[in-house]
Amino acid sequence: MIGKMPSTVFVGTCIFVYLYTISIPMFQKLTLLNVELLPEKIANTLRKAIVEGHLAPGRRLVEADLSQQFHVSRIPLREAFRVLEGEGLINIVPHRGAIVSQLRDEELVELFKVRALFEVFAVEHLTENPNPAILKKLDSIIGQMRFVIASGDVSSYYALASEFHETLVSGANNFVLVHQYEQIKGKLNRYQAALSRLPESPKKSIAEHSKIVKHIKSGNKDLASISAREHIDDLINRYLNSRTKDTTKESTKEIKGKNKLNMEKTVP
């Protein structure tokens, strides 16, 4: 016959189970088995939330709130903040703390121009030195992108689009290039996610991705590089045009509001 479990053993067991996997509101589950990995896990979770727009530009990341949500002290949280600050995803402002950085048109243009240099180099190398495994993976990703867009899964499309470009860069077979690309990937992905939410943008990108791979396979380096550069230029224009439309809408809304207010004032 099994005797009654001592209360101290029962409490200790509960604490262990509680610490093993913690469910955090708004965020993914964190497994706290290796304390040294805590800053990395926290940074990954916050990065994903920022990139996908769940933590909006200008949002203040309050240490006390996040410490409670993650069930951690402020030390690993601040280490995670430093990582994200280094990636340009947040700004550490004196007396205010960590704030999600703003999306800026100038930054997108600069980032995507650098991205074009990386990807054109990779495309040219891949055209001259075909890698069947890379090309097969690119084809597979394009097929998956078509499927998720047909089913209306924009979130999955964004992840696949990022994977497509990362795979393309890896085809350069150049460690320095890949390493430098990794340095700006966090910022790139944030704008990529914003582009994925634009109507018709994913369909256009899929067609452009297919064109790039087609020219790589044909062995035509000039057409492949032109297609890669045109794709990046088109992404820049799409984003800037969407921003212009948003600004116009806001201005129109503001003018209508002022006109309505003036009319109300003139009514006897």
ABEGO torsion letter per residue (X at the ends): XBBBBBAAAAAAAAAAAAAABBBBBGBBBBBBABAAAAAAAAAAAAAAAAAAGABBBGBBBBAAAAAAAAGBBAAAAAAAAAAAAAAGABBBBBGAEBBBBBBBAAAAAAAAAAAAAAAAAAAAAAAABBBAAAAAAAAAAAAAAAAAAAAGBAAAAAAAAAAAAAAAAAAAGBAAAAAAAAAAAAAAAAAAAAAAABBGAAAAAAAAAAAAAAAAAAGBAAAAAAAAAAAAAAAAAAAAAAAAAAAAAAAAAAAAAAAAAAAAAABX
